Amino acid sequence: MTAPPTLRGVMVSLKRQLAKTVERLTGALIVHPAEIHQLPERLCLRQMFDRFGVDAVFDVGANEGQYATQLRRDVGFKGAIISFEPIPEVAERLRASAEADPLWFVAPLALDREGGPATFNVMTASTFSSLNRPTADQPEIYEGQNTVARQIQVMRSTVAAELPKWREQLGFSRPFLKMDTQGSDLAVVEGAGDAIQSFVGLQSELAVRHLYEGTRGFAEVLDVYANLGFRLSALVPCSRGHFPDLMEIDCIMYRADAA
């Protein structure tokens, strides 16, 4: 049973509707101060999805659905979203969020270089959870957050295995790959094999400061994506930031032959 909306939830919804009305009438953008860092991402994705006719999104490392919610609310995307999230209790909350959206699907899987069971590190702050172990020299700003609280067994799959199943079920033809896997984005792309050429674009989190063991630097990862035929469209913040240090940044890329 779906819980009734709270008064706060109703007020937030009314404010959002009012803001959208004002934006439509004036051409201005209304952004909450806490979301200003997300504006470059939203504007780029609006153009990207429109220009390349994106009709489905693979949301890998979905956590509680923050990205899917942004696509619906701020980007205006109306196509299929397949969210992959391996932590059982987080996947359940994700399903509750997706329940009222007939084109939002949840798969309780971790996508990786290969399929099969694996040990998954659930961190104190769930957004840091990863197949990878955190490095010993975590920044002070992440103290007590990116530490292993417990380990669970999860099932892994690959983009190569998942893409044909979902494409057959939903009938999309121009998917977009979004990854936020805390150190495993490159493994996800490598697990796609030739299927990566089916994606018209991708968004990936790049490490400026290494937070997980065995990960590669942002320049090397960008080179790998470029060698697969993707061109850089934008580098955008993936968090509010931790001035004066830059820890991570997202790249948004398009496949050259999809243009």
C-alpha positions as a Markdown table, in Angstrom:
| # | Residue | x | y | z |
|---|---|---|---|---|
| 1 | Met | 0.0 | 0.0 | 0.0 |
| 2 | Thr | 1.3 | 3.4 | -0.9 |
| 3 | Ala | 1.6 | 5.8 | 2.0 |
| 4 | Pro | -0.5 | 9.0 | 1.8 |
| 5 | Pro | 1.5 | 12.1 | 0.9 |
| 6 | Thr | 2.7 | 14.2 | 3.8 |
| 7 | Leu | 2.0 | 17.9 | 4.2 |
| 8 | Arg | 5.6 | 18.6 | 3.5 |
| 9 | Gly | 5.5 | 16.5 | 0.4 |
| 10 | Val | 2.4 | 18.3 | -0.9 |
| 11 | Met | 4.0 | 21.7 | -0.3 |
| 12 | Val | 7.2 | 20.6 | -2.1 |
| 13 | Ser | 5.1 | 19.4 | -5.1 |
| 14 | Leu | 3.1 | 22.6 | -5.2 |
| 15 | Lys | 6.3 | 24.7 | -5.1 |
| 16 | Arg | 7.8 | 22.7 | -7.9 |
| 17 | Gln | 4.6 | 23.1 | -10.1 |
| 18 | Leu | 4.6 | 26.8 | -9.4 |
| 19 | Ala | 8.3 | 27.1 | -10.3 |
| 20 | Lys | 7.8 | 25.2 | -13.6 |
| 21 | Thr | 4.9 | 27.5 | -14.4 |
| 22 | Val | 7.0 | 30.6 | -13.8 |
| 23 | Glu | 9.9 | 29.1 | -15.8 |
| 24 | Arg | 7.5 | 28.4 | -18.8 |
| 25 | Leu | 6.1 | 32.0 | -18.7 |
| 26 | Thr | 9.3 | 33.9 | -18.2 |
| 27 | Gly | 12.0 | 31.7 | -19.7 |
| 28 | Ala | 13.9 | 31.9 | -16.4 |
| 29 | Leu | 15.4 | 29.0 | -14.5 |
| 30 | Ile | 14.4 | 28.6 | -10.8 |
| 31 | Val | 16.9 | 26.5 | -8.9 |
| 32 | His | 17.1 | 25.8 | -5.1 |
| 33 | Pro | 20.5 | 26.9 | -3.7 |
| 34 | Ala | 21.2 | 23.4 | -2.6 |
| 35 | Glu | 20.8 | 22.2 | -6.3 |
| 36 | Ile | 22.8 | 24.8 | -8.1 |
| 37 | His | 25.7 | 22.4 | -8.7 |
| 38 | Gln | 23.3 | 20.1 | -10.6 |
| 39 | Leu | 22.3 | 22.8 | -13.1 |
| 40 | Pro | 25.1 | 22.1 | -15.7 |
| 41 | Glu | 24.3 | 18.4 | -15.6 |
| 42 | Arg | 20.6 | 19.0 | -16.1 |
| 43 | Leu | 21.1 | 21.5 | -19.0 |
| 44 | Cys | 23.5 | 19.2 | -20.8 |
| 45 | Leu | 21.3 | 16.1 | -20.4 |
| 46 | Arg | 18.2 | 18.0 | -21.7 |
| 47 | Gln | 20.2 | 18.8 | -24.9 |
| 48 | Met | 21.8 | 15.4 | -25.1 |
| 49 | Phe | 18.6 | 13.4 | -24.7 |
| 50 | Asp | 16.8 | 15.6 | -27.3 |
| 51 | Arg | 19.6 | 15.7 | -29.8 |
| 52 | Phe | 20.3 | 11.9 | -29.7 |
| 53 | Gly | 16.7 | 10.7 | -29.2 |
| 54 | Val | 17.5 | 8.8 | -26.0 |
| 55 | Asp | 14.6 | 6.5 | -25.3 |
| 56 | Ala | 15.9 | 4.4 | -22.4 |
| 57 | Val | 18.5 | 4.9 | -19.6 |
| 58 | Phe | 20.5 | 2.2 | -17.8 |
| 59 | Asp | 20.9 | 3.7 | -14.4 |
| 60 | Val | 23.8 | 1.6 | -12.9 |
| 61 | Gly | 24.5 | 2.1 | -9.2 |
| 62 | Ala | 21.1 | 3.7 | -8.7 |
| 63 | Asn | 21.2 | 3.9 | -4.9 |
| 64 | Glu | 17.8 | 5.4 | -3.9 |
| 65 | Gly | 16.9 | 6.7 | -7.3 |
| 66 | Gln | 18.3 | 10.2 | -7.1 |
| 67 | Tyr | 19.3 | 10.2 | -10.8 |
| 68 | Ala | 16.1 | 8.7 | -12.1 |
| 69 | Thr | 14.1 | 11.3 | -10.1 |
| 70 | Gln | 16.3 | 14.1 | -11.6 |
| 71 | Leu | 15.6 | 12.7 | -15.1 |
| 72 | Arg | 11.9 | 12.8 | -14.6 |
| 73 | Arg | 11.6 | 16.1 | -12.6 |
| 74 | Asp | 14.3 | 18.3 | -14.0 |
| 75 | Val | 15.3 | 16.8 | -17.4 |
| 76 | Gly | 11.8 | 15.9 | -18.6 |
| 77 | Phe | 12.8 | 12.5 | -19.7 |
| 78 | Lys | 9.7 | 10.3 | -20.4 |
| 79 | Gly | 11.3 | 7.0 | -21.6 |
| 80 | Ala | 12.2 | 3.8 | -19.8 |
| 81 | Ile | 14.6 | 3.8 | -16.9 |
| 82 | Ile | 16.2 | 0.6 | -15.7 |
| 83 | Ser | 17.8 | 1.1 | -12.3 |
| 84 | Phe | 20.4 | -1.4 | -11.1 |
| 85 | Glu | 20.9 | -1.5 | -7.3 |
| 86 | Pro | 22.4 | -4.6 | -5.5 |
| 87 | Ile | 21.8 | -3.7 | -1.8 |
| 88 | Pro | 18.5 | -5.5 | -0.9 |
| 89 | Glu | 17.0 | -2.9 | 1.5 |
| 90 | Val | 18.0 | 0.0 | -0.8 |
| 91 | Ala | 16.5 | -1.8 | -3.8 |
| 92 | Glu | 13.3 | -2.2 | -1.9 |
| 93 | Arg | 13.1 | 1.6 | -1.2 |
| 94 | Leu | 13.9 | 2.2 | -4.8 |
| 95 | Arg | 11.0 | -0.1 | -5.9 |
| 96 | Ala | 8.7 | 2.0 | -3.6 |
| 97 | Ser | 9.9 | 5.2 | -5.3 |
| 98 | Ala | 9.4 | 3.6 | -8.8 |
| 99 | Glu | 6.0 | 2.0 | -8.0 |
| 100 | Ala | 3.9 | 4.8 | -9.5 |
| 101 | Asp | 6.0 | 5.1 | -12.6 |
| 102 | Pro | 5.2 | 2.4 | -15.2 |
| 103 | Leu | 8.4 | 3.0 | -17.2 |
| 104 | Trp | 10.8 | 2.9 | -14.2 |
| 105 | Phe | 12.1 | -0.6 | -13.5 |
| 106 | Val | 14.4 | -1.9 | -10.7 |
| 107 | Ala | 16.9 | -4.7 | -11.1 |
| 108 | Pro | 18.5 | -5.9 | -7.8 |
| 109 | Leu | 21.9 | -6.5 | -9.5 |
| 110 | Ala | 25.4 | -5.1 | -9.5 |
| 111 | Leu | 26.7 | -4.7 | -13.1 |
| 112 | Asp | 30.4 | -5.5 | -13.5 |
| 113 | Arg | 33.0 | -6.9 | -15.8 |
| 114 | Glu | 31.6 | -10.4 | -15.4 |
| 115 | Gly | 28.5 | -12.1 | -14.0 |
| 116 | Gly | 28.1 | -14.2 | -10.9 |
| 117 | Pro | 28.1 | -13.8 | -7.1 |
| 118 | Ala | 30.4 | -11.4 | -5.4 |
| 119 | Thr | 31.2 | -9.8 | -2.0 |
| 120 | Phe | 29.8 | -6.3 | -1.9 |
| 121 | Asn | 31.0 | -3.6 | 0.6 |
| 122 | Val | 28.2 | -1.7 | 2.3 |
| 123 | Met | 29.6 | 1.5 | 3.6 |
| 124 | Thr | 28.5 | 3.5 | 6.6 |
| 125 | Ala | 27.0 | 6.0 | 4.1 |
| 126 | Ser | 25.2 | 3.9 | 1.5 |
| 127 | Thr | 26.1 | 6.2 | -1.4 |
| 128 | Phe | 29.7 | 5.0 | -1.0 |
| 129 | Ser | 28.9 | 1.3 | -1.2 |
| 130 | Ser | 30.9 | -0.6 | -3.7 |
| 131 | Leu | 32.3 | -3.9 | -5.0 |
| 132 | Asn | 35.7 | -2.2 | -4.3 |
| 133 | Arg | 37.3 | -1.6 | -0.9 |
| 134 | Pro | 38.0 | 2.0 | 0.1 |
| 135 | Thr | 41.6 | 3.1 | 0.2 |
| 136 | Ala | 43.2 | 3.5 | 3.6 |
| 137 | Asp | 43.9 | 7.2 | 3.1 |
| 138 | Gln | 40.4 | 8.6 | 2.9 |
| 139 | Pro | 40.0 | 12.4 | 2.9 |
| 140 | Glu | 39.1 | 13.9 | 6.2 |
| 141 | Ile | 35.8 | 15.2 | 4.8 |
| 142 | Tyr | 34.7 | 11.5 | 4.3 |
| 143 | Glu | 35.7 | 10.4 | 7.8 |
| 144 | Gly | 33.3 | 7.8 | 9.1 |
| 145 | Gln | 31.4 | 7.6 | 5.8 |
| 146 | Asn | 33.4 | 5.6 | 3.3 |
| 147 | Thr | 34.2 | 2.8 | 5.7 |
| 148 | Val | 33.0 | -0.8 | 5.4 |
| 149 | Ala | 30.0 | -1.3 | 7.8 |
| 150 | Arg | 29.3 | -4.8 | 6.6 |
| 151 | Gln | 29.8 | -7.2 | 3.6 |
| 152 | Ile | 27.0 | -8.9 | 1.8 |
| 153 | Gln | 26.8 | -11.4 | -1.1 |
| 154 | Val | 25.2 | -9.9 | -4.2 |
| 155 | Met | 24.6 | -11.2 | -7.7 |
| 156 | Arg | 26.4 | -9.5 | -10.6 |
| 157 | Ser | 25.5 | -9.3 | -14.2 |
| 158 | Thr | 26.9 | -7.4 | -17.3 |
| 159 | Val | 25.6 | -4.8 | -19.7 |
| 160 | Ala | 26.2 | -7.4 | -22.4 |
| 161 | Ala | 23.7 | -9.8 | -20.7 |
| 162 | Glu | 21.2 | -7.2 | -19.6 |
| 163 | Leu | 20.9 | -5.0 | -22.7 |
| 164 | Pro | 19.2 | -7.6 | -25.0 |
| 165 | Lys | 16.8 | -8.7 | -22.3 |
| 166 | Trp | 15.5 | -5.2 | -21.5 |
| 167 | Arg | 15.6 | -4.2 | -25.2 |
| 168 | Glu | 13.4 | -7.1 | -26.1 |
| 169 | Gln | 11.0 | -6.3 | -23.3 |
| 170 | Leu | 10.7 | -2.6 | -23.8 |
| 171 | Gly | 11.6 | -2.1 | -27.5 |
| 172 | Phe | 14.0 | 0.8 | -27.1 |
| 173 | Ser | 16.7 | 1.5 | -29.7 |
| 174 | Arg | 18.7 | 4.5 | -28.4 |
| 175 | Pro | 19.8 | 3.8 | -24.8 |
| 176 | Phe | 22.0 | 6.0 | -22.6 |
| 177 | Leu | 24.3 | 4.5 | -20.0 |
| 178 | Lys | 24.7 | 6.2 | -16.6 |
| 179 | Met | 27.1 | 4.8 | -14.1 |
| 180 | Asp | 27.8 | 5.7 | -10.5 |
| 181 | Thr | 29.3 | 2.5 | -9.1 |
| 182 | Gln | 32.0 | 3.9 | -6.8 |
| 183 | Gly | 35.0 | 2.7 | -8.6 |
| 184 | Ser | 33.6 | 0.1 | -11.0 |
| 185 | Asp | 32.4 | 2.3 | -14.0 |
| 186 | Leu | 35.2 | 1.1 | -16.2 |
| 187 | Ala | 34.5 | -2.5 | -15.3 |
| 188 | Val | 30.8 | -2.0 | -16.3 |
| 189 | Val | 31.9 | -0.6 | -19.7 |
| 190 | Glu | 34.3 | -3.5 | -20.2 |
| 191 | Gly | 31.6 | -5.9 | -19.3 |
| 192 | Ala | 29.5 | -4.5 | -22.1 |
| 193 | Gly | 31.8 | -5.7 | -24.8 |
| 194 | Asp | 30.5 | -4.9 | -28.3 |
| 195 | Ala | 27.1 | -3.9 | -26.7 |
| 196 | Ile | 28.6 | -0.6 | -25.7 |
| 197 | Gln | 28.2 | 0.5 | -29.3 |
| 198 | Ser | 24.4 | 0.3 | -28.8 |
| 199 | Phe | 24.5 | 3.2 | -26.4 |
| 200 | Val | 24.3 | 6.7 | -27.9 |
| 201 | Gly | 25.9 | 8.2 | -24.9 |
| 202 | Leu | 27.2 | 7.6 | -21.4 |
| 203 | Gln | 27.7 | 9.4 | -18.1 |
| 204 | Ser | 30.5 | 8.2 | -15.8 |
| 205 | Glu | 31.9 | 9.3 | -12.5 |
| 206 | Leu | 35.7 | 10.0 | -12.7 |
| 207 | Ala | 38.1 | 9.8 | -9.8 |
| 208 | Val | 40.3 | 12.9 | -9.3 |
| 209 | Arg | 41.2 | 11.6 | -5.9 |
| 210 | His | 41.4 | 7.8 | -5.6 |
| 211 | Leu | 38.8 | 6.6 | -3.0 |
| 212 | Tyr | 38.8 | 2.9 | -3.9 |
| 213 | Glu | 41.6 | 0.3 | -4.3 |
| 214 | Gly | 42.6 | -0.6 | -7.8 |
| 215 | Thr | 40.8 | 2.2 | -9.7 |
| 216 | Arg | 42.3 | 4.2 | -12.6 |
| 217 | Gly | 42.7 | 7.9 | -12.9 |
| 218 | Phe | 40.2 | 10.1 | -14.7 |
| 219 | Ala | 42.5 | 10.8 | -17.7 |
| 220 | Glu | 43.1 | 7.1 | -18.4 |
| 221 | Val | 39.4 | 6.3 | -18.1 |
| 222 | Leu | 38.5 | 9.1 | -20.5 |
| 223 | Asp | 41.0 | 7.7 | -23.0 |
| 224 | Val | 39.4 | 4.3 | -22.8 |
| 225 | Tyr | 36.0 | 5.8 | -23.5 |
| 226 | Ala | 37.4 | 7.8 | -26.4 |
| 227 | Asn | 39.0 | 4.7 | -27.9 |
| 228 | Leu | 35.5 | 3.1 | -27.8 |
| 229 | Gly | 34.2 | 5.9 | -30.0 |
| 230 | Phe | 32.8 | 8.3 | -27.4 |
| 231 | Arg | 33.4 | 12.0 | -27.5 |
| 232 | Leu | 33.3 | 14.4 | -24.5 |
| 233 | Ser | 30.3 | 16.7 | -24.3 |
| 234 | Ala | 30.7 | 18.0 | -20.8 |
| 235 | Leu | 32.4 | 17.6 | -17.4 |
| 236 | Val | 29.9 | 18.4 | -14.6 |
| 237 | Pro | 30.0 | 18.4 | -10.8 |
| 238 | Cys | 28.7 | 15.1 | -9.3 |
| 239 | Ser | 28.3 | 16.7 | -5.8 |
| 240 | Arg | 28.2 | 20.0 | -4.1 |
| 241 | Gly | 32.0 | 19.8 | -3.9 |
| 242 | His | 34.5 | 20.1 | -1.1 |
| 243 | Phe | 36.2 | 23.4 | -1.7 |
| 244 | Pro | 39.1 | 23.8 | -2.3 |
| 245 | Asp | 39.6 | 20.1 | -3.2 |
| 246 | Leu | 38.1 | 18.3 | -6.2 |
| 247 | Met | 37.4 | 14.6 | -5.5 |
| 248 | Glu | 35.3 | 13.4 | -8.4 |
| 249 | Ile | 33.6 | 14.7 | -11.5 |
| 250 | Asp | 31.2 | 13.3 | -14.0 |
| 251 | Cys | 31.8 | 13.1 | -17.7 |
| 252 | Ile | 28.9 | 13.2 | -20.2 |
| 253 | Met | 29.9 | 11.7 | -23.6 |
| 254 | Tyr | 28.2 | 10.9 | -26.9 |
| 255 | Arg | 29.1 | 8.2 | -29.4 |
| 256 | Ala | 30.6 | 9.8 | -32.4 |
| 257 | Asp | 28.7 | 7.8 | -35.0 |
| 258 | Ala | 25.4 | 8.4 | -33.3 |
| 259 | Ala | 25.6 | 12.1 | -34.1 |
